Amino acid sequence: MTDDVLGDLEPSKVRVRFPPSPTGLLTVGNIRSALFNWAFARHYGGKLVLRIEDTDTARNTEEGYQYTYDSLRWLGLTWDEGPEAGGDYGPYLQSERMDVYADVVAKLLAAGKAYHCYCSQEELDQRREAARTAGEHSGYDGHCRNLTPEQIQAYVEEGRRPVVRLRMPDRPIVFDDLVRGEITFLPENLGDYVLVRANGYPLYPLVNPVDDALMEITHVLRGEDLLSSTPRQIALYEALAEIGVGGGRTPRFGHLPFVMGEGNKKLSKRDPGSGLGEYMQRGFLPEGLLNYLALLGWSIADDRDVFTMDEMVKAFDIRKVNSNAARFDPKKCEAINAAHMRMLPAEEFAERMIPFLAGAGLLPAEPSADQLATLRAAVPLVQERINTLSESVDMVGFLFVAEDAFTIDPDAAAKVLTGDAGAVLDASAKALGDCDWTTEAIEAALRAALIDGLGLKPKNAFGPVRVAISGRRISPPLFESLELLGRDKSLHRLEQARRTTSSLS
């Protein structure tokens, strides 16, 4: 049975590409595109090519190249060919391929597939306005398509510098979009478009199809915003095949739905929550973020949202991507991430917290054996309570902060360490002073002293103790936290908190 996504192509011959620009920023839309290409390649046992679109030197940054590579590796979206990986179709930076583009353009011109256009911008604008006024199509009218040698010479003598335009076919262009089905573009809507500027600089509509052809890309999965350029690129692929450039195969296209932000507008790189860096800083798991981004247009099953990347690769079908725009929901993204955090083995969860605790100065980059033991013991107390790794700083930081640096949150102190708090802390210190230091014994001692002895409700009884030992109103379970913190530190903090109650009364 023939796979209608592959046609007669062997699965292992699948070649897709991800072509980011080195601007120092990857957005969730970029990542979703990279993910779908990666999953598509892995599903068929093909190859993912990383190609860098760096011809726009004004937008590139030196750091942007390495940021792109490091970000993709952090996500686990490894590439088979490209920068730092090598391959037989390089170079993989478009800025290093200018001679390739110039050679291809020369061949297109020689074969009559492209031509020089000498129209000035003022002339183009005048003719477009006249066409609009007459109710006609206002695209390029083909004025320079069939210039005589004498007309060309006259333009040259005027000092005009021509652009290069592709000679579009005079017929509809029809293709089967892997996401949207059959799409038809009529010739009257497809004017001859510019491949090379008058200054000789090649444009995106030239360089990407040329690179796709020469790198033998078989499938192009990209954003919906590029759909309008597809018929022009298909025409160029066909022209390239006729002049013997590339493997002669026009790639199959699949245009992925927009990712929408607030107000039902396309998510912009300037919108909060659109950049990858934010998720790295907040401590999202790569697999959690990718799982959520996969849901922006695709699902593994109607009744299932959480899955591993291995499961996605096995199940991925580009034909099942929804063509409707997908709305980015930060809360659901965080919930999916939290689900993946719950799935981590306890030891791995502890390891993933270390960089965030180290970044806050609470642990060294390589914790001691005692510190690791404490952190691992804290995992069962917090793994179900935090949604991102950065939250571990507030949640378990009190276990590692030096005593001379420990502070109580002023808001927590003002709300909890008042009224009867002094008596609570005195009774707690007395009860804990000589009890066995186990979770069970600590709980029994405090309940006897505060609930039975002082007649308090649990909230009023344990709230001051929680703030005293953690510095916050929200912490891991209290009795387990006291055991992990240790008797000496716990009693010292109860004493410190008691002094705070005196200053607040």
Summary of the structure (lengths in Angstrom):
residues: 505
radius of gyration: 31.7
end to end distance: 81.4
largest distance: 108.5
contacts: 1547
relative contact order: 0.08
helix: 52%
strand: 11%
